[in-house]
Amino acid sequence: RVQSTHGLATTIAFQMGPSSRPTYALEGSVAVAGAAIKWLKNKMRLVNRVSEVEDEAAAVNTTGDVYFVPAFSGLYAPYWRKDARGIICGLTQFTTKNHIIRAALEAVCFQTRDILEAMNKDCGIPLSKLQVDGKMTSNNLLMQMQADLCGIPVERSTMTDVRALGAAMVAGRAEGVAVWNLEEQAKQAIESDVFLPTTTDE
């Protein structure tokens, strides 16, 4: 069992059957990611549809020094501050909705980077790439921003939810049942779009 000293949680990665020894992993939880985008749409009315977010954010090259901390229900890993509250700062007379929307996307990337940095400290092994899936990964700008902020390639699976596939494949193997054609499904799962970082620390 692994224990974090940098604000991460311990979770069971997998267990190949009830008599097998579980394999543990470190996990970082983000309180608000997709919910921040819904907030922009439903509460702030900055977009009519979630699908508009990428184009609106791409209409500006930077956030214009606007920062968005979506701590609507506190901050999760690695800070664990339930008393934290959301804030948008850096506003000027030149700030547009595009800057705020882009700052919201950037906030998701910053939260992810915080977790990855905590994992690096716990494991002592720098990450060479980030593999992602889920609905938010369909946003190409978000994926590029994530690669730039983390300084590592971001690999987006062509399958929307690889996690569910992985869980099903492991469950089938653990019970000795051929639930999936493992070779074919695994081949499809590892196909990905790659976003390379375009910025450096310099």
TAPE-V342907 format. One record per residue. N is the residue number from 0. SS is DSSP state (a for helix, b for strand, c for the rest). PHI is phi in radians with two decimals (* if undefined). Layout:
n ss phi
N SS PHI
N SS PHI
//
This chain:
n ss phi
0 c *
1 c -1.75
2 c -2.17
3 c -1.57
4 c -1.98
5 c -2.30
6 c 1.52
7 c -1.73
8 b -1.82
9 b -1.69
10 b -2.39
11 b -1.49
12 b -1.29
13 b -2.93
14 c -2.57
15 c -1.45
16 c 1.86
17 c -1.10
18 c -1.65
19 c -1.52
20 c -1.37
21 c -1.23
22 b -1.84
23 b -1.71
24 b -2.55
25 b -1.66
26 b -2.37
27 c -2.12
28 c -1.83
29 c -1.83
30 c -1.20
31 c -2.33
32 c -2.33
33 a -1.06
34 a -1.13
35 a -1.16
36 a -1.19
37 a -1.11
38 a -1.13
39 a -1.05
40 a -1.41
41 a -1.43
42 c -1.75
43 c -1.57
44 c 1.00
45 c -1.40
46 c -2.40
47 c -1.53
48 c -2.39
49 a -1.04
50 a -1.12
51 a -1.45
52 a -1.01
53 a -1.07
54 a -1.14
55 a -1.13
56 a -1.21
57 a -1.33
58 c -1.23
59 c -2.18
60 c -1.46
61 c -2.45
62 c -1.46
63 c 1.12
64 c 1.14
65 c -1.55
66 b -2.14
67 b -2.14
68 b -1.94
69 c -1.46
70 c -1.51
71 c -1.14
72 c -2.29
73 c 1.58
74 b -2.01
75 c -1.61
76 c -1.01
77 c -1.69
78 c -1.62
79 c 0.94
80 b -2.04
81 c -1.26
82 c -1.54
83 c -1.19
84 c -2.28
85 c -1.23
86 b -2.70
87 b -2.14
88 b -2.31
89 c 1.55
90 c -1.27
91 c -2.34
92 c -1.18
93 c -1.68
94 c -1.22
95 c -2.04
96 a -1.08
97 a -1.11
98 a -1.12
99 a -1.17
100 a -1.11
101 a -1.13
102 a -1.12
103 a -1.15
104 a -1.13
105 a -1.09
106 a -1.08
107 a -1.08
108 a -1.16
109 a -1.11
110 a -1.11
111 a -1.12
112 a -1.11
113 a -1.02
114 a -1.20
115 a -1.11
116 a -1.15
117 a -1.14
118 a -1.14
119 a -1.04
120 a -1.18
121 a -1.20
122 a -1.56
123 c 1.26
124 c -2.19
125 c -1.05
126 c -1.31
127 c -1.73
128 b -2.84
129 b -2.15
130 b -1.75
131 b -2.28
132 c -2.66
133 c 1.86
134 a -1.09
135 a -1.15
136 a -1.26
137 a -1.26
138 c -1.45
139 a -1.10
140 a -1.11
141 a -1.05
142 a -1.13
143 a -1.19
144 a -1.09
145 a -1.13
146 a -1.09
147 a -1.18
148 a -1.24
149 a -1.53
150 c 1.27
151 c -2.39
152 b -1.11
153 b -1.93
154 b -1.86
155 b -1.80
156 b -1.15
157 c -1.27
158 c -1.65
159 c -1.12
160 c -2.28
161 a -1.19
162 a -1.03
163 a -1.14
164 a -1.10
165 a -1.05
166 a -1.10
167 a -1.17
168 a -1.15
169 a -1.16
170 a -1.08
171 a -1.12
172 a -1.22
173 a -1.11
174 c -1.59
175 c 1.30
176 c -2.01
177 c -1.41
178 c -1.19
179 c -2.18
180 c -1.37
181 a -1.00
182 a -1.10
183 a -1.24
184 a -1.17
185 a -1.12
186 a -1.08
187 a -1.19
188 a -1.17
189 a -1.53
190 c -1.19
191 b -2.68
192 b -1.67
193 b -2.00
194 b -1.94
195 c -1.64
196 c -1.11
197 c -1.93
198 c -2.16
199 c -2.25
200 c -1.14
201 c -1.36
//
